[in-house]
């Protein structure tokens, strides 16, 4: 599960394209405002950035 905090509330982020896979996510990093990446088990997801 990926959660996003907007400064007030937490909300769950839906992830498209994974099907029934549920990879373990083990890393989170950002490269600037609005560019956040989450990675683990052979996958990297981006929120607001370009992979």
SEMAR-130263 format. One record per residue (C-alpha): residue number from 1; residue in three letters; x, z, y. Coordinates in Angstrom, 3 decimals, padded with zeros to 6 digits. Layout:
% residues N
+------+-------+----------+----------+----------+
! fike ! marnu !        X !        Z !        Y !
+------+-------+----------+----------+----------+
!  NUM !   ALA !        X !        Z !        Y !
...
+------+-------+----------+----------+----------+
//
This chain:
% residues 51
+------+-------+----------+----------+----------+
! fike ! marnu !        X !        Z !        Y !
+------+-------+----------+----------+----------+
!    1 !   UNK !  000.000 !  000.000 !  000.000 !
!    2 !   UNK !  001.267 ! -000.875 !  003.461 !
!    3 !   UNK ! -000.002 !  001.183 !  006.405 !
!    4 !   UNK !  000.264 !  000.323 !  010.116 !
!    5 !   UNK !  000.208 !  002.901 !  012.919 !
!    6 !   UNK ! -000.903 !  001.577 !  016.318 !
!    7 !   UNK ! -000.063 !  004.750 !  018.227 !
!    8 !   UNK ! -003.462 !  006.278 !  017.587 !
!    9 !   UNK ! -004.654 !  005.593 !  014.042 !
!   10 !   UNK ! -003.261 !  004.452 !  010.685 !
!   11 !   UNK ! -004.821 !  001.406 !  009.018 !
!   12 !   UNK ! -004.204 ! -000.309 !  005.703 !
!   13 !   UNK ! -002.662 ! -003.794 !  005.835 !
!   14 !   UNK ! -003.970 ! -006.308 !  003.311 !
!   15 !   UNK ! -001.230 ! -008.372 !  001.666 !
!   16 !   UNK ! -002.156 ! -011.928 !  000.699 !
!   17 !   UNK ! -000.528 ! -013.835 ! -002.123 !
!   18 !   UNK !  000.455 ! -010.989 ! -004.446 !
!   19 !   UNK ! -002.454 ! -011.395 ! -006.868 !
!   20 !   UNK ! -002.392 ! -008.513 ! -009.328 !
!   21 !   UNK !  001.317 ! -007.734 ! -008.688 !
!   22 !   UNK !  002.076 ! -004.317 ! -007.224 !
!   23 !   UNK !  005.815 ! -004.331 ! -006.467 !
!   24 !   UNK !  007.594 ! -001.108 ! -005.512 !
!   25 !   UNK !  008.466 ! -001.297 ! -001.830 !
!   26 !   UNK !  011.732 !  000.517 ! -001.119 !
!   27 !   UNK !  012.952 ! -000.606 !  002.313 !
!   28 !   UNK !  011.554 ! -000.861 !  005.846 !
!   29 !   UNK !  013.398 ! -002.207 !  008.883 !
!   30 !   UNK !  012.690 ! -003.731 !  012.273 !
!   31 !   UNK !  014.497 ! -006.165 !  014.536 !
!   32 !   UNK !  012.572 ! -005.484 !  017.725 !
!   33 !   UNK !  009.120 ! -004.790 !  019.071 !
!   34 !   UNK !  006.531 ! -006.222 !  016.710 !
!   35 !   UNK !  008.999 ! -007.506 !  014.091 !
!   36 !   UNK !  008.897 ! -005.249 !  011.026 !
!   37 !   UNK !  009.960 ! -006.094 !  007.472 !
!   38 !   UNK !  009.206 ! -004.333 !  004.182 !
!   39 !   UNK !  011.085 ! -005.166 !  000.996 !
!   40 !   UNK !  011.556 ! -004.253 ! -002.624 !
!   41 !   UNK !  011.354 ! -005.539 ! -006.205 !
!   42 !   UNK !  012.058 ! -009.189 ! -005.354 !
!   43 !   UNK !  009.817 ! -009.452 ! -002.298 !
!   44 !   UNK !  010.164 ! -009.242 !  001.488 !
!   45 !   UNK !  007.091 ! -009.022 !  003.704 !
!   46 !   UNK !  007.110 ! -009.552 !  007.474 !
!   47 !   UNK !  004.717 ! -008.200 !  010.049 !
!   48 !   UNK !  004.994 ! -010.038 !  013.335 !
!   49 !   UNK !  008.416 ! -011.537 !  012.585 !
!   50 !   UNK !  009.657 ! -014.702 !  010.974 !
!   51 !   UNK !  011.233 ! -014.373 !  007.508 !
+------+-------+----------+----------+----------+
//
